[in-house]
Amino acid sequence: MADCLFCRIIRKEIPATVVHETELTLAFRDIHPRAPVHVLVIPKEHIDSLIQLKPAHAGLIADMHQTIQAVARQEKVEATGFRVVVNTGSDSGQEVKHLHYHVLAGRKLVWPPG
């Protein structure tokens, strides 16, 4: 989508601090971090939200999860732990209508967030 913020980041029209990239995914630092490590993992294909995923996206889903693992290892939080959050729809707080996973780590994460 031409006006999608994340699609524009993928096309390098908007700068981002990329931490990992594959043929299918892009991982970059959130500009408003909620934890010392706050990386967004997105598919390069525009998909509005988690609810739009189809069985044909199985390879993409696997790649996204492998990207999350790579980010955790690169940020050295694979042993101490990390949280993965996917907001879906406006009631959840999804601000950008492009599927994205938040990888949060680097401190003790409590639930519910306070």
Secondary structure by P-SEA (a helix, b strand, c coil): ccccaaaaaaacccccccccccccbbbbbbccccccbbbbbbbcccccccccccccaaaaaaaaaaaaaaaaaaacccccbbbbbbbcccccccccccbbbbbbcccccccccc
